[in-house]
Amino acid sequence: MAKENSKAANAAAPSENKDVMEIIRKGGLMKQAMTKDLEQEIEKEKDDRLKEQLKDRILRASYRRFAKLLDLRLRRTEANITKDILKKSEILEDRLKGFDLTEAKLVTHGGKDGKLSIEVITEEGKKETKEFALPKKGESVWIPGGISLQEYDTMAADLVAEERKKFSEAADEDRKNRKELEAQYPGYFRYDWRW
Protein backbone atom coordinates (compact mmCIF):
# COMPACT_ATOMS: atom_id res chain seq x y z
CA MET A 1 0.00 0.00 0.00
CA ALA A 2 2.88 2.29 0.72
CA LYS A 3 4.14 1.65 -2.77
CA GLU A 4 0.82 2.72 -4.30
CA ASN A 5 0.83 6.04 -2.36
CA SER A 6 4.37 6.88 -3.44
CA LYS A 7 3.50 6.06 -7.08
CA ALA A 8 0.48 8.41 -6.96
CA ALA A 9 2.60 11.15 -5.44
CA ASN A 10 5.28 10.71 -8.09
CA ALA A 11 2.65 10.82 -10.86
CA ALA A 12 1.24 14.13 -9.56
CA ALA A 13 4.70 15.69 -9.16
CA PRO A 14 6.09 17.28 -12.32
CA SER A 15 8.99 15.50 -13.86
CA GLU A 16 11.01 18.55 -14.86
CA ASN A 17 11.81 21.94 -13.34
CA LYS A 18 10.08 23.62 -16.27
CA ASP A 19 6.76 21.98 -15.38
CA VAL A 20 7.09 23.18 -11.76
CA MET A 21 7.52 26.80 -12.85
CA GLU A 22 4.46 26.59 -15.11
CA ILE A 23 2.36 25.40 -12.19
CA ILE A 24 3.71 28.16 -9.97
CA ARG A 25 3.10 30.82 -12.63
CA LYS A 26 -0.44 29.59 -13.23
CA GLY A 27 -1.12 29.95 -9.52
CA GLY A 28 0.10 33.56 -9.60
CA LEU A 29 -1.87 34.62 -12.68
CA MET A 30 -4.91 36.83 -12.21
CA LYS A 31 -8.20 35.48 -13.40
CA GLN A 32 -10.18 37.65 -15.75
CA ALA A 33 -13.25 37.77 -13.49
CA MET A 34 -11.14 38.73 -10.48
CA THR A 35 -9.40 41.49 -12.46
CA LYS A 36 -12.72 42.95 -13.60
CA ASP A 37 -14.10 42.82 -10.05
CA LEU A 38 -10.96 44.50 -8.78
CA GLU A 39 -11.17 47.27 -11.39
CA GLN A 40 -14.78 47.93 -10.37
CA GLU A 41 -13.79 47.94 -6.70
CA ILE A 42 -10.99 50.44 -7.42
CA GLU A 43 -13.40 52.70 -9.32
CA LYS A 44 -15.90 52.51 -6.47
CA GLU A 45 -13.19 53.41 -3.94
CA LYS A 46 -12.13 56.37 -6.12
CA ASP A 47 -15.74 57.54 -6.34
CA ASP A 48 -16.18 57.13 -2.57
CA ARG A 49 -13.01 59.17 -1.91
CA LEU A 50 -14.15 61.89 -4.31
CA LYS A 51 -17.56 61.96 -2.64
CA GLU A 52 -15.92 62.33 0.79
CA GLN A 53 -13.67 65.11 -0.49
CA LEU A 54 -16.62 66.88 -2.08
CA LYS A 55 -18.68 66.48 1.09
CA ASP A 56 -15.80 67.94 3.13
CA ARG A 57 -15.50 70.95 0.79
CA ILE A 58 -19.25 71.59 0.78
CA LEU A 59 -19.47 71.42 4.57
CA ARG A 60 -16.39 73.62 4.97
CA ALA A 61 -17.76 76.19 2.50
CA SER A 62 -21.07 76.28 4.37
CA TYR A 63 -19.30 76.66 7.72
CA ARG A 64 -17.05 79.44 6.44
CA ARG A 65 -19.97 81.35 4.96
CA PHE A 66 -21.79 81.28 8.30
CA ALA A 67 -18.56 82.11 10.16
CA LYS A 68 -18.07 85.17 7.92
CA LEU A 69 -21.64 86.25 8.62
CA LEU A 70 -20.86 85.98 12.34
CA ASP A 71 -17.69 88.03 11.74
CA LEU A 72 -19.78 90.69 10.04
CA ARG A 73 -22.30 90.64 12.86
CA LEU A 74 -19.54 91.09 15.46
CA ARG A 75 -17.94 93.95 13.50
CA ARG A 76 -21.30 95.72 13.22
CA THR A 77 -21.91 95.30 16.94
CA GLU A 78 -18.43 96.68 17.65
CA ALA A 79 -19.04 99.58 15.25
CA ASN A 80 -22.31 100.41 17.02
CA ILE A 81 -20.56 100.30 20.40
CA THR A 82 -17.84 102.59 19.07
CA LYS A 83 -20.40 105.06 17.64
CA ASP A 84 -22.21 105.16 20.99
CA ILE A 85 -18.94 105.76 22.88
CA LEU A 86 -17.93 108.47 20.40
CA LYS A 87 -21.24 110.26 20.94
CA LYS A 88 -20.90 110.01 24.73
CA SER A 89 -17.27 111.19 24.49
CA GLU A 90 -18.34 114.23 22.50
CA ILE A 91 -21.00 115.06 25.06
CA LEU A 92 -18.48 114.63 27.86
CA GLU A 93 -16.00 116.94 26.11
CA ASP A 94 -18.72 119.54 25.53
CA ARG A 95 -19.81 119.34 29.16
CA LEU A 96 -16.20 119.93 30.26
CA LYS A 97 -15.24 122.87 28.00
CA GLY A 98 -18.58 124.31 26.88
CA PHE A 99 -19.89 124.60 23.30
CA ASP A 100 -21.84 126.69 20.78
CA LEU A 101 -25.42 125.47 20.51
CA THR A 102 -26.28 124.39 16.95
CA GLU A 103 -28.94 122.09 15.55
CA ALA A 104 -26.45 119.21 15.50
CA LYS A 105 -25.38 119.85 19.11
CA LEU A 106 -29.03 120.14 20.13
CA VAL A 107 -29.65 116.63 18.76
CA THR A 108 -26.42 115.26 20.26
CA HIS A 109 -27.28 116.56 23.74
CA GLY A 110 -30.91 115.38 23.56
CA GLY A 111 -32.66 118.72 23.24
CA LYS A 112 -36.26 119.00 22.05
CA ASP A 113 -38.35 121.62 20.29
CA GLY A 114 -35.31 123.85 19.73
CA LYS A 115 -34.48 123.96 23.43
CA LEU A 116 -31.86 122.29 25.59
CA SER A 117 -32.02 121.97 29.33
CA ILE A 118 -28.54 121.29 30.72
CA GLU A 119 -26.60 121.62 33.95
CA VAL A 120 -23.88 124.29 33.76
CA ILE A 121 -21.37 125.89 36.11
CA THR A 122 -22.18 129.57 36.55
CA GLU A 123 -19.66 132.38 36.80
CA GLU A 124 -20.01 132.16 40.56
CA GLY A 125 -18.89 128.52 40.38
CA LYS A 126 -22.31 127.09 41.23
CA LYS A 127 -24.07 124.33 39.27
CA GLU A 128 -27.44 125.23 37.84
CA THR A 129 -29.78 123.68 35.33
CA LYS A 130 -30.53 126.23 32.62
CA GLU A 131 -32.59 126.13 29.47
CA PHE A 132 -31.09 127.36 26.24
CA ALA A 133 -32.95 128.01 22.99
CA LEU A 134 -31.60 127.24 19.56
CA PRO A 135 -30.32 130.52 18.11
CA LYS A 136 -31.45 132.09 14.86
CA LYS A 137 -29.32 131.48 11.80
CA GLY A 138 -26.09 133.44 11.99
CA GLU A 139 -26.30 133.74 15.78
CA SER A 140 -24.78 131.50 18.39
CA VAL A 141 -25.48 130.72 21.99
CA TRP A 142 -22.53 129.73 24.15
CA ILE A 143 -23.26 127.04 26.70
CA PRO A 144 -20.62 126.95 29.44
CA GLY A 145 -19.13 123.73 30.76
CA GLY A 146 -21.03 121.85 33.42
CA ILE A 147 -18.50 119.50 35.01
CA SER A 148 -15.21 119.91 36.86
CA LEU A 149 -11.90 118.27 35.95
CA GLN A 150 -12.36 115.61 38.63
CA GLU A 151 -15.89 114.88 37.46
CA TYR A 152 -14.57 114.57 33.93
CA ASP A 153 -11.91 112.07 35.04
CA THR A 154 -14.52 109.96 36.83
CA MET A 155 -16.98 110.09 33.94
CA ALA A 156 -14.24 109.33 31.38
CA ALA A 157 -13.13 106.28 33.42
CA ASP A 158 -16.77 105.14 33.59
CA LEU A 159 -17.02 105.53 29.82
CA VAL A 160 -13.90 103.38 29.28
CA ALA A 161 -15.30 100.72 31.64
CA GLU A 162 -18.65 100.79 29.80
CA GLU A 163 -16.89 100.35 26.45
CA ARG A 164 -14.82 97.40 27.71
CA LYS A 165 -17.90 95.76 29.20
CA LYS A 166 -19.86 96.10 25.95
CA PHE A 167 -16.96 94.75 23.86
CA SER A 168 -16.56 91.85 26.28
CA GLU A 169 -20.28 91.04 26.07
CA ALA A 170 -20.11 91.16 22.26
CA ALA A 171 -17.10 88.80 22.26
CA ASP A 172 -18.87 86.41 24.66
CA GLU A 173 -21.94 86.38 22.43
CA ASP A 174 -19.74 85.74 19.38
CA ARG A 175 -18.00 82.78 21.09
CA LYS A 176 -21.38 81.31 22.04
CA ASN A 177 -22.64 81.69 18.46
CA ARG A 178 -19.51 80.05 17.02
CA LYS A 179 -19.81 77.08 19.36
CA GLU A 180 -23.40 76.67 18.24
CA LEU A 181 -22.30 76.88 14.59
CA GLU A 182 -19.59 74.25 15.12
CA ALA A 183 -22.15 71.99 16.80
CA GLN A 184 -24.12 72.01 13.53
CA TYR A 185 -21.32 69.97 11.93
CA PRO A 186 -20.90 67.00 14.31
CA GLY A 187 -18.13 64.66 13.27
CA TYR A 188 -17.17 66.92 10.37
CA PHE A 189 -15.95 70.19 11.90
CA ARG A 190 -12.18 70.60 12.03
CA TYR A 191 -10.32 73.50 13.59
CA ASP A 192 -8.56 74.30 10.31
CA TRP A 193 -11.96 75.35 8.91
CA ARG A 194 -11.67 78.52 11.00
CA TRP A 195 -8.88 79.88 8.80
C-alpha positions in Angstrom: 0.0 0.0 0.0 2.9 2.3 0.7 4.1 1.7 -2.8 0.8 2.7 -4.3 0.8 6.0 -2.4 4.4 6.9 -3.4 3.5 6.1 -7.1 0.5 8.4 -7.0 2.6 11.2 -5.4 5.3 10.7 -8.1 2.7 10.8 -10.9 1.2 14.1 -9.6 4.7 15.7 -9.2 6.1 17.3 -12.3 9.0 15.5 -13.9 11.0 18.5 -14.9 11.8 21.9 -13.3 10.1 23.6 -16.3 6.8 22.0 -15.4 7.1 23.2 -11.8 7.5 26.8 -12.8 4.5 26.6 -15.1 2.4 25.4 -12.2 3.7 28.2 -10.0 3.1 30.8 -12.6 -0.4 29.6 -13.2 -1.1 29.9 -9.5 0.1 33.6 -9.6 -1.9 34.6 -12.7 -4.9 36.8 -12.2 -8.2 35.5 -13.4 -10.2 37.7 -15.7 -13.3 37.8 -13.5 -11.1 38.7 -10.5 -9.4 41.5 -12.5 -12.7 42.9 -13.6 -14.1 42.8 -10.1 -11.0 44.5 -8.8 -11.2 47.3 -11.4 -14.8 47.9 -10.4 -13.8 47.9 -6.7 -11.0 50.4 -7.4 -13.4 52.7 -9.3 -15.9 52.5 -6.5 -13.2 53.4 -3.9 -12.1 56.4 -6.1 -15.7 57.5 -6.3 -16.2 57.1 -2.6 -13.0 59.2 -1.9 -14.1 61.9 -4.3 -17.6 62.0 -2.6 -15.9 62.3 0.8 -13.7 65.1 -0.5 -16.6 66.9 -2.1 -18.7 66.5 1.1 -15.8 67.9 3.1 -15.5 70.9 0.8 -19.3 71.6 0.8 -19.5 71.4 4.6 -16.4 73.6 5.0 -17.8 76.2 2.5 -21.1 76.3 4.4 -19.3 76.7 7.7 -17.0 79.4 6.4 -20.0 81.3 5.0 -21.8 81.3 8.3 -18.6 82.1 10.2 -18.1 85.2 7.9 -21.6 86.2 8.6 -20.9 86.0 12.3 -17.7 88.0 11.7 -19.8 90.7 10.0 -22.3 90.6 12.9 -19.5 91.1 15.5 -17.9 93.9 13.5 -21.3 95.7 13.2 -21.9 95.3 16.9 -18.4 96.7 17.7 -19.0 99.6 15.2 -22.3 100.4 17.0 -20.6 100.3 20.4 -17.8 102.6 19.1 -20.4 105.1 17.6 -22.2 105.2 21.0 -18.9 105.8 22.9 -17.9 108.5 20.4 -21.2 110.3 20.9 -20.9 110.0 24.7 -17.3 111.2 24.5 -18.3 114.2 22.5 -21.0 115.1 25.1 -18.5 114.6 27.9 -16.0 116.9 26.1 -18.7 119.5 25.5 -19.8 119.3 29.2 -16.2 119.9 30.3 -15.2 122.9 28.0 -18.6 124.3 26.9 -19.9 124.6 23.3 -21.8 126.7 20.8 -25.4 125.5 20.5 -26.3 124.4 16.9 -28.9 122.1 15.5 -26.4 119.2 15.5 -25.4 119.8 19.1 -29.0 120.1 20.1 -29.7 116.6 18.8 -26.4 115.3 20.3 -27.3 116.6 23.7 -30.9 115.4 23.6 -32.7 118.7 23.2 -36.3 119.0 22.1 -38.3 121.6 20.3 -35.3 123.8 19.7 -34.5 124.0 23.4 -31.9 122.3 25.6 -32.0 122.0 29.3 -28.5 121.3 30.7 -26.6 121.6 34.0 -23.9 124.3 33.8 -21.4 125.9 36.1 -22.2 129.6 36.5 -19.7 132.4 36.8 -20.0 132.2 40.6 -18.9 128.5 40.4 -22.3 127.1 41.2 -24.1 124.3 39.3 -27.4 125.2 37.8 -29.8 123.7 35.3 -30.5 126.2 32.6 -32.6 126.1 29.5 -31.1 127.4 26.2 -33.0 128.0 23.0 -31.6 127.2 19.6 -30.3 130.5 18.1 -31.4 132.1 14.9 -29.3 131.5 11.8 -26.1 133.4 12.0 -26.3 133.7 15.8 -24.8 131.5 18.4 -25.5 130.7 22.0 -22.5 129.7 24.1 -23.3 127.0 26.7 -20.6 127.0 29.4 -19.1 123.7 30.8 -21.0 121.8 33.4 -18.5 119.5 35.0 -15.2 119.9 36.9 -11.9 118.3 35.9 -12.4 115.6 38.6 -15.9 114.9 37.5 -14.6 114.6 33.9 -11.9 112.1 35.0 -14.5 110.0 36.8 -17.0 110.1 33.9 -14.2 109.3 31.4 -13.1 106.3 33.4 -16.8 105.1 33.6 -17.0 105.5 29.8 -13.9 103.4 29.3 -15.3 100.7 31.6 -18.6 100.8 29.8 -16.9 100.3 26.4 -14.8 97.4 27.7 -17.9 95.8 29.2 -19.9 96.1 25.9 -17.0 94.8 23.9 -16.6 91.8 26.3 -20.3 91.0 26.1 -20.1 91.2 22.3 -17.1 88.8 22.3 -18.9 86.4 24.7 -21.9 86.4 22.4 -19.7 85.7 19.4 -18.0 82.8 21.1 -21.4 81.3 22.0 -22.6 81.7 18.5 -19.5 80.1 17.0 -19.8 77.1 19.4 -23.4 76.7 18.2 -22.3 76.9 14.6 -19.6 74.3 15.1 -22.1 72.0 16.8 -24.1 72.0 13.5 -21.3 70.0 11.9 -20.9 67.0 14.3 -18.1 64.7 13.3 -17.2 66.9 10.4 -15.9 70.2 11.9 -12.2 70.6 12.0 -10.3 73.5 13.6 -8.6 74.3 10.3 -12.0 75.3 8.9 -11.7 78.5 11.0 -8.9 79.9 8.8 
